[in-house]
Amino acid sequence: MGPARVVDRDPATGSARRRGQTGGMELIEHASRERLSREAAAERLRRLADELSRHNEVPFSREGMKYRVAVPDEVTFSLEVEVGDEKSEIEVEIEW
């Protein structure tokens, strides 16, 4: 399967929405958000890291379709940490 691209999220539903085509392939997004234990979140990150290092791609499913996003050898990695009185956040972004 060819590479998919993350583009846009419907602000009302949080679901993926289509936004045109690039090179004959429709642009799509897969976003998920759920409450997990810290340990379960760490396990998800380990699985993602494993997919990137061993398989050079990230698999996901959307609306019954399976996708694999090819990831090049070099990427831009960003790590953002926000600490507040009532809410804190760690955001990891990988882009190319």
C-alpha positions as CSV (number, residue, x, y, z in Angstrom):
1,M,0.0,0.0,0.0
2,G,1.3,3.5,-0.8
3,P,2.0,6.2,1.8
4,A,-0.9,8.0,3.4
5,R,-0.6,11.6,4.7
6,V,-2.1,13.2,7.8
7,V,-4.0,16.3,7.0
8,D,-7.1,17.5,8.7
9,R,-9.5,16.7,11.5
10,D,-13.2,17.7,11.7
11,P,-13.4,19.9,14.7
12,A,-17.0,18.9,15.5
13,T,-16.4,15.1,15.5
14,G,-12.6,14.7,15.7
15,S,-12.8,12.3,12.8
16,A,-10.8,12.3,9.6
17,R,-12.0,14.4,6.8
18,R,-11.0,14.4,3.1
19,R,-9.2,17.3,1.7
20,G,-8.3,16.8,-1.9
21,Q,-5.7,14.6,-3.6
22,T,-2.0,14.7,-4.0
23,G,-0.3,12.6,-6.7
24,G,-3.5,10.7,-7.2
25,M,-3.8,9.6,-3.6
26,E,-6.4,11.0,-1.3
27,L,-5.1,12.7,1.8
28,I,-6.4,11.2,5.1
29,E,-5.9,11.5,8.8
30,H,-6.1,9.0,11.6
31,A,-6.5,10.4,15.1
32,S,-7.4,8.7,18.3
33,R,-7.7,9.8,21.9
34,E,-8.4,7.6,24.9
35,R,-7.7,7.5,28.6
36,L,-5.0,5.0,29.5
37,S,-2.7,4.1,32.4
38,R,0.8,5.6,32.2
39,E,2.1,2.1,31.6
40,A,-0.3,1.4,28.7
41,A,0.6,4.8,27.1
42,A,4.3,3.8,27.4
43,E,3.5,0.5,25.7
44,R,1.8,2.3,22.8
45,L,4.9,4.4,22.4
46,R,7.2,1.4,22.4
47,R,5.0,-0.3,19.7
48,L,5.2,2.9,17.6
49,A,9.0,3.0,18.0
50,D,9.3,-0.6,17.1
51,E,7.3,-0.1,13.9
52,L,9.5,2.9,12.9
53,S,12.8,1.2,13.6
54,R,12.1,-2.3,12.3
55,H,9.5,-1.9,9.6
56,N,10.1,1.7,8.4
57,E,6.3,2.3,8.4
58,V,3.4,2.9,10.7
59,P,0.2,0.8,10.2
60,F,-3.3,2.0,11.1
61,S,-6.9,1.2,10.3
62,R,-9.7,3.7,9.4
63,E,-13.3,2.9,8.5
64,G,-12.4,-0.8,7.9
65,M,-9.4,0.0,5.6
66,K,-5.9,-0.9,6.6
67,Y,-3.1,1.6,5.7
68,R,0.7,1.6,6.1
69,V,2.5,5.0,6.1
70,A,6.0,4.7,4.8
71,V,8.5,6.7,6.9
72,P,11.8,7.8,5.3
73,D,15.2,7.3,6.9
74,E,15.4,10.9,8.1
75,V,12.6,12.8,9.8
76,T,12.1,15.9,11.9
77,F,11.4,15.0,15.5
78,S,9.8,17.5,17.9
79,L,9.2,17.0,21.6
80,E,7.1,19.6,23.5
81,V,6.4,19.5,27.2
82,E,3.9,21.8,28.8
83,V,3.4,21.9,32.6
84,G,0.5,23.7,34.1
85,D,-1.3,23.9,37.4
86,E,-4.3,21.8,36.3
87,K,-3.1,20.1,33.1
88,S,0.2,19.0,31.7
89,E,1.1,17.6,28.3
90,I,3.8,15.8,26.4
91,E,3.5,16.1,22.6
92,V,5.7,14.1,20.2
93,E,5.6,14.9,16.5
94,I,7.5,13.2,13.7
95,E,7.2,14.7,10.3
96,W,8.8,14.6,6.9
